[in-house]
Amino acid sequence: GLLCAIEGTAEPPGAVGWLTSRKHLWTMEQDILAQIQELLAENQRLRQQASPAATCGASPSQALEAAEIARSHTLSTALLLVVALSFFTPLGVRLWKEWQVFADLVEQQPQMRQQLASFVGYRFDVWVTTTPRWREIILVAFTLFVVLVGGVMYSITSGGGLGESMFAVWIFLVDTGAHADMKEGSGMPAWLVALLATVCGLHVFALLISLLTERLQMFLEHMQKGRSQVLCSGHVVILGWSDKIPTIVEELAEANVSEGGGTIAILADGDKTELEAALQSMLDNSQSVYRGRGLRGTTWAVRSGNPMLISDLKLVSASLAKAIIVLADNTMPSNMADEKTLRTLLGLVGLDHEIELEEAGSKRIRSAHDMRSNLLQPNRWERKATEMDGREQHIVVELTDIDSVPLVQALGSKKAEIVVSHDMAGQLLIQGSRQEGVAQIYEQIVGFEGCEFYIEGWSQLVGLKYEKVAFAFETAIVVGVVTGDGTLTMNPPNDYQLEMDDRVVVLAEDNDTYSPAALVPVYGFSPGSHRTAPPKPEPGPEHILICGWRRDLGDMINELEAAVGPGSSLTLMSEVKDEDREARLGENERKCHKNLHNLTLINHVGDPTCRKDLERLPIEKYDSLIVVSDEELESNANAMAADGRAIATMLLVLDIRRGYQTSSDAPVRVTSELRDTRTRHLIKATGLSDYIMSQNIVAAVIANIAESREVNGIMREILTSNGNSIFLPPAKAYLNNPDEHVCFWELSARCRDSKETLLGFREADHSIVLNPEDRHAARSWDGCTLVILALGVDH
């Protein structure tokens, strides 16, 4: 090994001494090996003399003990020589090469001969910089040097064998009190060697303790930085950070209770310790329905990294997750946030591609044309979909602008489920302003507390018409059907017949709490015999005031245009100037605000929190008030400030309105958009306004889709005015007389005659009951409001 190490090197300068030629090194190695062979031969000879020694007056056991002692001394000496050869040979080669570097430097610049000490310091600094574990190497080398050199010196001063002396020095090195065990008469030189070894031992252990302390600190810092890998599968990965994370974590934990818990891995930019503290604080201060329950078996892990980088995606084992949630960055403008989301999706595609190459055992890079074609083919992501419990991995993508949807769809993946959070929040505001209490209905439906939507196929229902399937479950409400090709049909007609591959969509408490009854249907329903649906009244004119400004205000205007009757008006009050409003409403070539037939758009520039600005408006004529969260306050840090402005506007409008004499006794409908759960309890306690927890509802929708991707179609259906939506008509509209006592099943049959689905009801005290248990008992419905699913803009 020594000859190979110095192969091809130049001859040394004359100052090197014994390393003057390769022949000297070869001769030295041959001499050492010859000495080892002689020692082994001596050991064999001593073992052979054990028997004759017994015949010379010594017992056989004493002779054998003497031979073993001689053998141990011989082997220890041989071991010492081998260790010395192994230690000093690499050191000599390294010093030889360094000396050659210095000799070349002196040859070029003779004045550098006086800079030997500086050169040694410089080369040591280079070695420390380029050697990752230089501390460990120095510690081991220094310890070996002390043991070897000290063993030779102690052997000379005490007269013992080399192996025994080397072991004694090791004892002095590790045990400072070993001097007490030294034999009497060892002599002062042996005591000095032992003292020197003990002093060196103090330095060795000081270096060892500092090394261990530093390594432990580095390990803890590495763990705190969040750079260790999450090793699990079948978990949920959240990429990004927003104020929706606490709600998503709580909803996923509630969904995993029946399975004993799960794992949630979060990858976000920022310090891991700060992110963990922020999440724990938000969970501890949560005002949701899950407050005080804990996560009940579900664990979460935060890792610090960039979700757009493949190397960081591996930290959370994204390829093994059952679902991935990509959150929008609400600290950025909408276009930049969606661009960041798109880059994260491309990172997931790249991770998938890298895994395929690893599985194929090839690391070659394809051409740019092949790479582009592979990434954009329609079934690109489906080929590597991770199957968990028979389900393929899917990705829930949160976008902030509906115009960014085509960018995600351009990837051609069927794994992505898109949620446009900002537009969904706007639709919730419109529906909440049209019907009091509908927002609380949505909170119960989209969350895992209480009832939620489930989709499952039942062979015993195949061939039955929907009029019987609707009354097939005692503990669930049937709301629709998913056909074999994946088409969702909510509230289908009564004569629809279930086919073999069809699955039933139900509203139930959990996926294991319902099954078809033994006898279907459980209630006799004859279409057309329970109720004759009255004609729907035409919507009349309304006057609506919206305070604040949202990016999707143009889409909200379009929704209101379809909901109100002719002669209605919409007043927009915000601090946005008139010349800027036209540009914002017309973004991406939108023109819906220019083609209004039912609405008359009125612009008013002012501060909604200023009483003087509000008093310039005809507050007394408005039928409803919608207070939206300003887009300038959409970031997480401004949630409380946005809620404060909403409360101030609401109180000012109500106070101003009290000063007018109105012709109608109906109170103005006030709907406020809130973003902080702590504000909800203040609004709820006053009872002055209805509220929309838009961020919480959207977060619950995202968590629901992460558990079951098909729920996304249901949410899109019920949250828009184009499909089936939730309505809250009075129960008396379905009774033959106000005092009639009927059971829940009878009201369900009457709703089916009107092509509606009864989901539950709201009591006179505003308590909500969905999917009730006792459905056969007749009861009074005085003061109750029904919760129905029906097709149409307004009921």
C-alpha positions in Angstrom: 0.0 0.0 0.0 2.9 2.3 0.8 4.6 1.7 -2.6 1.3 2.3 -4.4 0.7 5.5 -2.5 4.0 7.1 -3.6 4.1 5.5 -7.1 5.1 8.1 -9.7 6.3 10.7 -7.2 9.6 12.7 -7.5 12.7 11.7 -5.6 12.8 13.5 -2.2 15.3 16.3 -1.4 18.3 15.4 0.7 16.8 16.6 4.0 14.3 13.8 4.2 16.6 11.3 5.7 15.5 7.7 5.7 12.8 8.3 3.0 15.5 8.8 0.3 14.5 6.0 -2.0 11.8 3.4 -2.6 14.4 0.7 -1.9 14.8 1.9 1.7 11.0 1.7 2.2 10.9 -1.8 0.7 13.8 -2.9 2.9 12.0 -1.4 6.0 8.8 -3.3 5.3 10.7 -6.5 4.7 12.6 -6.1 8.0 9.3 -5.5 9.9 7.7 -8.6 8.4 10.7 -10.7 9.1 10.6 -9.6 12.8 6.9 -10.5 13.0 7.7 -14.0 11.5 10.5 -14.4 14.0 8.2 -13.5 16.9 5.6 -16.0 15.7 8.3 -18.7 15.5 9.5 -17.8 19.0 5.9 -18.2 20.2 5.6 -21.7 18.6 8.9 -22.7 20.2 7.8 -21.6 23.7 4.6 -23.6 23.3 6.7 -26.7 22.4 8.8 -26.2 25.5 5.8 -26.4 27.8 6.0 -30.2 28.1 9.8 -30.5 28.8 9.4 -27.8 31.5 7.0 -30.0 33.4 9.6 -32.7 33.6 12.2 -30.3 35.0 10.4 -29.8 38.3 7.5 -27.5 37.3 3.9 -28.7 37.3 2.2 -29.0 33.9 -0.2 -26.1 34.8 2.7 -23.8 35.7 4.5 -24.7 32.5 1.4 -24.0 30.4 0.8 -20.7 32.2 4.4 -19.6 31.5 4.0 -20.6 27.9 0.7 -18.6 27.6 2.3 -15.6 29.2 5.2 -15.8 26.7 2.7 -16.2 23.9 0.7 -13.2 25.0 3.8 -11.0 25.1 4.8 -12.2 21.7 1.4 -11.6 20.1 1.1 -8.2 21.8 4.5 -7.2 20.4 3.5 -8.3 16.9 0.2 -6.4 17.3 2.1 -3.3 18.3 4.3 -3.6 15.2 1.3 -4.0 12.9 -0.5 -1.1 14.5 2.6 1.0 14.2 3.0 0.1 10.6 -0.7 0.9 9.8 -0.5 4.2 11.6 2.9 5.6 10.6 2.8 4.4 6.9 -0.2 6.7 5.9 1.2 9.5 8.0 4.6 9.1 6.4 3.0 9.1 2.9 1.0 12.3 3.7 4.1 14.1 5.1 6.1 12.9 2.1 3.6 14.5 -0.3 3.4 17.7 1.8 7.2 18.0 1.8 7.2 17.6 -2.0 4.7 20.5 -2.3 7.0 22.6 0.0 10.1 21.6 -1.9 8.5 22.7 -5.3 7.5 26.0 -3.7 11.1 26.5 -2.4 12.5 25.6 -5.8 10.3 28.3 -7.4 10.8 30.9 -4.6 13.9 30.2 -2.5 12.9 32.9 0.0 10.0 30.7 1.1 12.5 28.3 2.9 12.2 30.5 5.9 8.3 30.2 5.9 8.1 26.5 6.8 6.0 27.2 9.9 3.6 29.3 7.9 3.4 26.7 5.2 2.6 24.0 7.8 -0.1 26.2 9.3 -1.6 26.9 5.8 -1.6 23.2 4.8 -3.2 22.2 8.1 -5.9 24.8 7.5 -6.5 23.3 4.0 -6.7 19.8 5.4 -9.2 20.9 8.1 -11.3 22.7 5.5 -11.4 19.7 3.1 -11.8 16.9 5.7 -15.3 16.6 7.1 -14.4 14.6 10.2 -11.0 16.1 11.0 -11.7 16.3 14.7 -12.3 12.6 15.0 -9.1 11.9 13.0 -7.0 14.1 15.2 -8.5 12.5 18.3 -7.8 8.9 17.1 -4.3 9.8 15.8 -3.3 11.5 19.0 -4.6 8.6 21.1 -2.7 6.0 19.0 0.4 8.1 19.1 0.3 8.4 22.9 -0.4 4.7 23.3 2.3 3.5 20.9 5.1 5.9 21.9 4.1 5.8 25.6 4.1 2.0 25.4 7.6 1.8 24.0 8.9 4.3 26.6 7.1 2.5 29.5 8.4 -0.8 28.3 12.0 0.5 28.4 11.6 2.2 31.8 9.7 -0.7 33.5 11.2 -3.7 31.7 7.9 -5.2 30.8 6.7 -6.5 27.4 5.6 -4.1 24.7 2.0 -5.3 24.7 1.7 -5.1 28.4 3.3 -1.7 28.5 1.0 -0.4 25.7 -2.1 -1.6 27.6 -0.7 0.0 30.8 -0.3 3.3 29.0 -3.9 3.0 27.8 -5.0 2.5 31.4 -3.1 5.6 32.4 -4.7 7.4 29.5 -8.3 6.7 30.5 -8.0 6.4 34.2 -6.3 9.2 36.1 -6.1 7.2 39.3 -4.3 4.2 37.8 -1.0 5.3 39.4 -2.1 3.7 42.7 -1.9 0.3 41.0 1.7 0.6 39.8 4.1 -2.0 41.2 6.5 -0.9 43.8 10.0 -0.4 42.6 9.0 0.6 39.1 11.3 3.5 39.3 11.0 7.2 38.7 11.3 7.0 34.9 8.2 4.7 34.8 6.3 7.1 37.1 7.2 10.0 34.8 6.0 8.1 31.7 2.7 7.2 33.6 2.3 10.9 34.6 2.9 12.1 31.0 0.3 9.5 29.7 -2.2 10.7 32.3 -1.7 14.4 31.3 -2.2 13.4 27.7 -5.3 11.5 28.7 -6.8 14.7 30.2 -6.3 16.4 26.8 -7.8 13.4 25.0 -10.9 13.4 27.1 -11.3 17.1 26.9 -11.1 16.8 23.1 -13.6 13.9 23.2 -16.1 15.7 25.4 -16.0 18.8 23.2 -16.3 16.6 20.1 -19.4 14.8 21.5 -20.9 18.1 22.7 -20.4 19.7 19.3 -21.8 16.6 17.5 -24.8 16.5 19.7 -25.4 20.2 19.2 -25.1 19.8 15.5 -27.5 16.9 15.5 -30.1 18.9 17.5 -29.6 21.9 15.2 -30.1 19.6 12.2 -33.3 18.3 13.7 -34.5 21.8 14.5 -33.8 22.9 11.0 -36.3 20.3 9.8 -33.9 18.6 7.3 -34.5 15.0 8.4 -36.7 12.8 6.3 -40.3 11.8 7.3 -40.3 8.0 6.8 -43.8 6.9 6.4 -46.4 6.0 3.8 -50.2 6.5 3.4 -49.9 9.9 5.0 -51.1 13.4 3.9 -48.6 16.0 2.7 -49.2 19.7 3.0 -47.0 21.9 0.8 -47.0 25.6 1.7 -48.1 27.6 4.7 -51.3 29.6 5.3 -53.9 30.3 8.0 -55.9 27.3 6.7 -53.4 24.8 8.1 -54.9 24.5 11.6 -58.4 23.8 10.3 -57.0 21.3 7.7 -55.0 19.5 10.5 -58.0 19.4 12.8 -60.3 18.1 10.0 -57.9 15.4 8.9 -57.4 14.3 12.5 -61.1 14.0 13.0 -61.4 12.0 9.8 -58.6 9.6 11.0 -60.2 8.9 14.4 -62.0 5.8 13.1 -58.6 4.5 11.9 -56.7 5.2 15.1 -55.0 8.3 13.8 -52.8 9.2 10.9 -49.7 11.3 9.9 -49.6 14.7 8.4 -46.3 16.1 7.0 -46.0 19.8 6.4 -43.3 21.2 4.1 -43.0 25.0 4.1 -40.4 27.8 3.9 -39.3 29.1 7.2 -37.6 28.0 10.4 -38.9 24.7 11.6 -39.0 25.7 15.3 -41.0 28.9 14.5 -43.4 27.0 12.2 -44.0 24.3 14.9 -44.6 27.0 17.5 -47.0 28.9 15.3 -49.0 25.8 14.4 -49.1 24.6 18.0 -50.3 28.0 19.2 -53.0 28.1 16.5 -54.2 24.6 17.5 -54.2 25.5 21.2 -56.1 28.8 20.6 -58.5 27.2 18.1 -62.1 28.2 18.6 -63.4 25.4 16.3 -65.8 22.6 17.3 -62.7 20.3 17.9 -61.3 22.6 20.7 -60.1 20.6 23.7 -60.2 17.2 21.9 -56.6 17.1 20.7 -55.7 15.3 17.6 -56.6 11.9 19.0 -53.9 9.7 17.5 -52.9 11.8 14.6 -49.4 13.2 14.5 -47.9 16.0 12.5 -44.4 16.8 11.4 -43.0 20.0 10.0 -40.1 20.2 7.7 -38.4 23.3 6.5 -37.8 23.5 2.8 -38.9 24.7 -0.6 -41.9 22.8 -2.0 -40.7 23.6 -5.5 -37.4 21.5 -5.1 -37.4 17.8 -5.6 -34.8 17.3 -2.9 -37.0 19.0 -0.4 -40.1 17.1 -1.5 -38.3 13.9 -0.6 -38.0 15.1 3.0 -41.8 14.5 3.5 -41.9 11.3 1.3 -44.3 13.0 -1.1 -44.2 10.0 -3.5 -45.6 7.7 -0.8 -48.4 10.0 0.4 -52.0 9.1 -0.2 -52.9 12.7 -0.8 -50.9 15.9 -1.3 -52.3 19.4 -0.6 -50.7 22.3 -2.3 -51.7 25.5 -0.5 -51.6 29.0 -2.1 -49.3 31.6 -0.7 -51.7 34.3 0.4 -48.9 36.7 1.2 -48.4 37.2 -2.5 -50.6 38.7 -5.3 -52.9 36.2 -6.8 -51.0 35.8 -10.1 -47.7 35.3 -8.3 -49.2 32.9 -5.8 -50.7 30.7 -8.6 -47.4 30.8 -10.4 -45.7 29.5 -7.3 -48.3 26.8 -7.0 -47.7 25.8 -10.6 -44.0 25.5 -10.0 -44.7 23.3 -7.0 -46.8 21.0 -9.3 -43.9 20.8 -11.8 -41.7 19.8 -8.9 -44.0 16.9 -8.1 -43.9 15.9 -11.7 -40.1 16.0 -11.6 -40.1 13.9 -8.4 -42.3 11.3 -10.2 -39.9 11.3 -13.1 -36.9 10.8 -10.9 -38.5 7.9 -9.1 -39.2 6.2 -12.4 -35.6 6.6 -13.4 -34.4 5.1 -10.1 -36.8 2.2 -10.4 -35.5 1.6 -14.0 -32.0 1.6 -12.7 -30.9 4.4 -15.0 -29.8 7.9 -14.3 -29.3 9.1 -17.8 -30.8 12.5 -18.8 -33.3 12.4 -21.7 -33.4 14.9 -24.5 -35.4 18.1 -23.9 -38.0 17.0 -26.5 -38.5 13.6 -24.8 -38.7 15.3 -21.4 -41.3 17.8 -22.5 -43.4 15.1 -24.2 -43.3 12.9 -21.2 -44.3 15.5 -18.8 -47.3 16.7 -20.8 -48.8 13.5 -21.9 -52.4 13.0 -20.6 -51.7 10.0 -18.3 -48.3 11.2 -17.1 -49.0 11.2 -13.4 -51.4 8.3 -13.4 -48.6 5.8 -14.3 -46.8 6.5 -11.0 -49.9 7.0 -8.8 -49.3 5.6 -5.4 -52.1 3.2 -4.4 -53.2 3.4 -0.8 -56.1 1.1 0.2 -57.1 0.7 -3.4 -57.1 4.4 -4.0 -54.6 6.3 -6.2 -52.7 9.3 -4.9 -54.3 12.6 -5.7 -53.3 16.2 -5.4 -55.5 19.0 -4.0 -54.4 22.2 -5.6 -55.5 25.5 -4.1 -55.6 28.4 -6.6 -56.6 32.0 -5.9 -57.8 33.0 -9.3 -60.1 31.0 -11.5 -58.2 32.2 -14.6 -55.3 30.1 -13.4 -57.2 26.8 -13.7 -56.3 26.3 -17.4 -52.6 26.5 -16.5 -53.0 23.5 -14.1 -55.2 21.7 -16.6 -52.5 22.1 -19.3 -50.4 19.6 -17.4 -53.0 17.0 -18.5 -53.2 15.2 -15.2 -56.3 13.6 -13.7 -54.6 13.5 -10.3 -55.2 17.1 -9.6 -58.3 18.3 -7.9 -58.5 22.1 -8.1 -60.1 24.4 -5.5 -60.3 28.1 -6.3 -60.5 29.3 -2.8 -61.1 33.0 -3.4 -64.0 32.3 -5.8 -65.5 29.7 -3.5 -65.4 32.2 -0.6 -67.2 34.8 -2.8 -69.9 32.3 -3.7 -70.3 31.5 0.0 -70.8 35.2 0.7 -73.5 35.5 -2.0 -75.4 32.4 -0.8 -75.0 33.4 2.8 -76.4 36.9 2.1 -79.4 35.4 0.4 -80.4 33.0 3.2 -79.8 33.4 6.9 -78.0 30.5 8.4 -76.9 28.8 5.2 -73.2 29.4 6.1 -73.6 27.4 9.3 -75.2 24.6 7.3 -72.1 24.5 5.0 -69.8 24.5 8.0 -71.5 21.3 9.3 -71.6 19.6 5.9 -68.0 20.2 4.7 -66.4 19.4 8.1 -65.9 15.9 9.6 -67.7 16.8 12.8 -71.2 15.5 12.3 -72.4 14.4 8.9 -70.4 14.5 5.6 -70.7 13.1 2.1 -69.7 9.5 1.3 -69.8 7.6 -2.0 -70.2 3.8 -2.1 -71.7 1.2 -4.3 -74.3 -1.3 -3.1 -75.1 -4.4 -5.1 -78.5 -4.9 -3.4 -79.7 -1.6 -4.8 -78.8 -2.3 -8.5 -81.9 -2.2 -10.7 -84.0 -0.1 -8.3 -85.4 3.2 -9.2 -84.2 6.3 -7.4 -87.6 6.8 -5.8 -86.9 3.7 -3.8 -83.1 4.2 -3.4 -83.9 7.6 -1.8 -85.6 5.8 1.1 -83.2 2.8 1.4 -81.2 4.0 4.4 -82.3 4.5 8.0 -79.1 6.3 9.1 -78.2 8.2 5.9 -79.7 10.7 3.4 -79.3 9.8 -0.2 -78.4 12.9 -2.3 -77.2 11.6 -5.6 -75.5 9.0 -7.8 -72.1 8.6 -9.4 -72.4 6.7 -12.6 -69.9 4.1 -13.8 -68.0 6.7 -16.0 -67.6 9.0 -13.0 -70.4 11.4 -13.8 -72.0 13.0 -10.7 -75.7 13.5 -10.7 -77.1 15.3 -7.6 -80.8 14.9 -6.9 -81.6 12.8 -9.9 -85.1 12.2 -11.1 -87.3 9.6 -9.4 -87.4 7.3 -12.4 -83.6 6.9 -12.7 -82.6 3.2 -12.4 -79.4 2.3 -10.7 -77.0 0.3 -12.9 -74.2 -2.2 -11.9 -71.3 0.3 -11.7 -73.3 3.1 -10.1 -72.5 4.4 -6.6 -74.7 6.1 -4.2 -73.9 9.5 -2.7 -75.2 9.9 0.9 -74.9 12.3 3.8 -74.0 10.2 6.9 -72.1 10.5 10.2 -69.3 8.1 9.2 -68.6 5.6 6.5 -69.3 2.7 8.8 -72.6 4.0 10.3 -74.9 3.2 7.4 -76.0 0.4 5.1 -79.2 -0.3 3.1 -82.1 -1.6 5.1 -83.1 -5.2 4.8 -86.4 -4.1 3.3 -86.2 -1.3 0.7 -87.8 1.2 0.8 -88.2 1.9 4.5 -91.0 4.4 3.8 -93.7 4.1 1.2 -93.2 6.8 -1.4 -95.5 7.2 -4.3 -94.4 10.0 -6.6 -96.9 12.7 -7.0 -99.2 11.6 -4.2 -97.7 13.5 -1.3 -97.5 17.1 -2.4 -98.2 19.3 -5.4 -95.3 21.6 -5.8 -96.5 25.2 -6.0 -95.1 27.4 -8.7 -91.9 29.2 -7.7 -92.5 32.9 -7.2 -90.6 35.3 -9.4 -87.8 37.1 -7.5 -88.6 40.8 -6.8 -86.3 43.8 -6.9 -83.7 44.0 -4.2 -81.2 46.7 -3.1 -77.9 45.4 -1.9 -74.9 47.2 -0.4 -71.4 45.7 -0.6 -68.7 47.3 1.6 -65.1 46.6 0.8 -63.4 45.2 -2.3 -62.4 41.7 -3.3 -60.5 40.5 -6.4 -63.5 38.4 -7.5 -66.1 41.1 -7.1 -66.9 40.8 -10.8 -67.8 37.1 -10.4 -69.9 38.0 -7.3 -71.8 40.6 -9.4 -72.5 37.9 -12.0 -73.9 35.6 -9.3 -76.2 38.4 -7.9 -77.4 39.2 -11.4 -78.7 35.7 -11.8 -80.3 35.6 -8.3 -82.2 38.9 -8.1 -85.2 40.2 -10.0 -85.5 43.1 -12.4 -85.2 46.6 -10.9 -82.6 45.6 -8.4 -79.6 47.7 -7.5 -76.1 47.0 -6.2 -74.0 49.7 -4.5 -70.2 49.1 -4.2 -68.6 51.2 -1.5 -64.9 51.0 -1.0 -61.8 53.3 -1.1 -60.9 52.1 -4.6 -61.1 55.0 -7.0 -63.6 55.0 -9.8 -61.0 54.9 -12.5 -59.4 51.9 -11.0 -62.7 50.0 -10.5 -63.3 49.6 -14.2 -59.9 48.1 -14.7 -60.2 45.7 -11.8 -63.7 44.5 -12.7 -62.6 44.1 -16.4 -59.5 42.0 -15.6 -58.9 39.2 -18.0 -61.4 40.7 -20.4 -64.4 40.2 -18.1 -67.4 42.2 -19.3 -70.2 40.7 -17.1 -70.5 44.0 -15.1 -71.3 45.8 -18.4 -74.1 43.5 -19.5 -76.4 43.6 -16.4 -80.2 43.3 -16.9 -81.6 42.8 -13.4 -79.0 44.9 -11.5 -78.1 48.5 -11.6 -74.5 49.1 -10.6 -73.8 52.1 -8.4 -70.3 53.1 -7.3 -69.5 55.0 -4.2 -66.0 55.9 -3.1 -65.5 56.1 0.6 -64.3 54.4 3.8 -66.7 51.8 5.0 -65.5 52.4 8.6 -66.2 56.1 8.4 -69.6 57.2 9.6 -69.6 60.4 7.5 -69.0 58.4 4.3 -71.7 55.9 5.2 -74.3 58.6 6.0 -74.0 59.8 2.4 -75.7 56.6 1.3 -79.4 55.8 1.5 -78.9 53.2 4.2 -82.6 52.9 4.9 -83.5 51.5 1.5 -81.0 48.6 1.4 -82.4 45.1 1.9 -79.1 43.4 2.6 -75.5 44.4 3.5 -72.5 42.3 2.6 -69.2 43.2 4.3 -66.2 41.7 2.6 -62.6 41.4 3.7 -60.5 43.9 1.7 -57.9 42.3 -0.6 -55.2 44.5 1.0 -55.8 42.6 4.3 -55.8 39.0 2.9 -52.5 37.9 4.5 -52.4 35.8 7.6 -51.1 38.6 9.8 -54.0 40.9 8.9 -56.8 38.5 9.7 -57.7 40.3 13.0 -57.4 43.7 11.3 -59.8 42.7 8.5 -62.3 41.3 11.0 -62.1 44.5 13.0 -63.0 46.6 9.9 -65.9 44.3 9.2 -67.3 44.6 12.7 -66.9 48.4 12.6 -68.7 48.6 9.3 -71.5 46.3 10.5 -72.1 48.3 13.7 -72.1 51.7 11.9 -74.6 50.6 9.3 -77.0 49.1 11.9 -76.7 52.3 14.1 -77.3 54.6 11.1 -80.3 52.5 10.0 -81.9 52.7 13.5 -82.1 56.4 13.0 -84.4 56.1 10.0 -88.1 55.2 9.8 -88.4 52.3 7.4 -91.6 51.3 5.7 -90.8 47.5 6.1 -90.7 45.7 9.4 -88.2 43.2 8.0 -84.7 43.8 9.4 -81.8 44.3 7.0 -79.8 41.2 6.3 -76.2 41.8 7.4 -73.6 39.2 6.3 -69.9 39.7 7.3 -66.9 37.8 6.0 -64.7 36.8 8.9 -61.3 35.2 8.8 -60.4 34.6 12.4 -62.3 32.0 14.4 -62.0 34.1 17.6 -64.1 36.8 16.0 -66.9 34.4 15.2 -67.9 34.1 18.9 -68.1 37.8 19.2 -70.5 38.1 16.3 -72.5 35.1 17.4 -72.9 36.5 20.9 -74.3 39.8 19.6 -76.7 38.2 17.1 -76.5 41.4 15.1 -75.1 39.8 11.9 -74.8 36.6 10.0 -71.2 35.6 9.3 -69.3 33.6 6.8 -66.1 31.9 8.0 -64.8 31.7 4.5 -61.3 30.5 5.3 -62.5 27.8 7.6 -65.1 26.5 5.1 -62.5 26.5 2.3 -60.0 24.7 4.5 -62.5 22.1 5.5 -63.4 21.6 1.8 -59.7 21.0 1.1 -59.4 18.5 3.9 -62.5 16.7 2.7 -61.2 16.4 -0.8 -57.9 15.2 0.5 -59.7 12.3 2.1 -62.0 11.6 -0.9 -61.3 13.3 -4.2 -64.8 12.8 -5.5 -66.1 15.2 -2.9 -64.7 18.0 -5.0 -67.5 17.5 -7.6 -70.1 17.7 -4.8 -68.7 20.9 -3.4 -68.6 22.5 -6.9 -72.2 21.5 -7.3 -73.7 22.9 -4.1 -71.5 26.0 -3.9 -72.5 27.5 -7.3 -75.9 28.8 -8.6 -75.6 26.6 -11.7 -76.4 23.3 -10.1 -78.1 22.0 -7.0 -77.7 24.2 -4.0 -78.9 24.3 -0.4 -82.0 26.3 0.5 -83.8 27.0 3.8 -87.5 27.3 3.2 -89.9 27.4 6.1 -91.4 24.1 7.1 -94.9 25.4 7.0 -94.6 25.6 3.2 -94.7 21.8 3.1 -97.6 21.3 5.7 -101.2 21.1 4.8 -102.0 23.2 7.8 -99.7 25.0 10.4 -100.6 22.5 13.2 -100.1 19.4 11.2 -97.9 16.7 12.8 -95.9 14.6 10.3 -92.8 12.5 10.5 -89.5 13.3 8.8 -90.0 10.7 6.2 -93.3 12.2 5.1 -91.6 15.6 4.7 -88.9 13.9 2.7 -91.6 12.4 0.4 -93.2 15.8 -0.1 -89.8 17.2 -1.0 -89.2 14.4 -3.5 -92.5 15.4 -5.2 -91.0 18.8 -5.6 -87.8 17.3 -7.0 -85.9 18.2 -3.8 -83.9 16.3 -1.2 -84.5 16.9 2.5 -81.2 16.9 4.4 -82.4 18.0 7.8 -84.0 21.0 9.5 -83.2 24.0 11.7 -85.1 24.4 15.0 -86.8 27.6 16.1 -83.8 28.2 18.4 -81.5 28.0 15.3 -80.0 24.6 16.3 -79.2 22.6 13.2 -80.1 18.9 12.8 -78.8 17.0 9.7 -79.6 13.4 9.0 -81.9 13.0 12.1 -82.1 9.7 13.9 -85.9 9.3 14.6 -87.5 9.6 11.3 -90.8 7.8 11.8 -92.1 9.8 14.8 -94.6 12.5 14.0 -93.8 15.9 15.4 -94.7 19.6 15.2 -92.7 21.7 12.8 -93.7 25.1 14.2 -91.0 27.6 13.7 -88.7 25.2 11.9 -86.8 25.7 8.7 -86.1 22.9 6.4 -82.6 22.2 4.9 -83.1 21.0 1.3 -81.1 20.3 -1.8 -82.7 21.6 -4.9 -82.0 22.8 -8.4 -82.4 26.5 -9.1 -81.1 29.9 -8.4 -83.6 30.9 -5.8 -86.2 28.9 -4.0 
